[in-house]
Each structure stands twice: as C-alpha cells, then as structure tokens.
Amino acid sequence: MDIQKDGGDWMRESVRQITGFGFGGTFGLGAGQLTFTAGSSAAAASGLTMAGPVGWIVLGTLLAGSLVAGYYAGSAMDRFGQERADWIMNR
C-alpha cells in the first residue's frame, strides 16, 4: 500500500513478492525435508536413534539443522525468485 501511495508500480512489487514467496517456500520446505530425511536415515543406520537420551539429542539436532537448512534455502530462493520476476517483467 505504501508503494501505491508513493505512486510506484505496486503490481510489479506484488508479482515480485508472490514469486519470491513461492520459490522460497517450495525450496525451503524441500531443503528442510531432505536434510531431516537424510540425517535421520544416517542416524538410524548407525543406531543413534535407539540410544535413549542420546537419540533424543540426535533427533533434536537433526530438527534444528533441517530448520536452518530450510531457512537459508528459502531465503536464497526468495531472492532468486524476485530477481527472475524482475527479469521477466523487464523483457
């Protein structure tokens, strides 16, 4: 709304934000899921998930790592999506 009030191209900014959100959400979710799945498979194969309290620590670390991976992948792909939207709209 501020862009519209300032006389800017609010439709263009809307397209940028929506595209970035779509890219960021999709790739962030995928990266987080892949990280958790791969990490839990490796932990299960090595027997760490069956080790009681150690298993809980391992799973907690995997969850935190997957959240971090998802966040960074989502942030990077958000920027990429916004740049792609700009590039397409400039053509």
Secondary structure as UniProt FT lines:
FT   HELIX           2..5
FT   TURN            6..7
FT   HELIX           10..45
FT   TURN            46..47
FT   HELIX           48..50
FT   HELIX           53..90
//
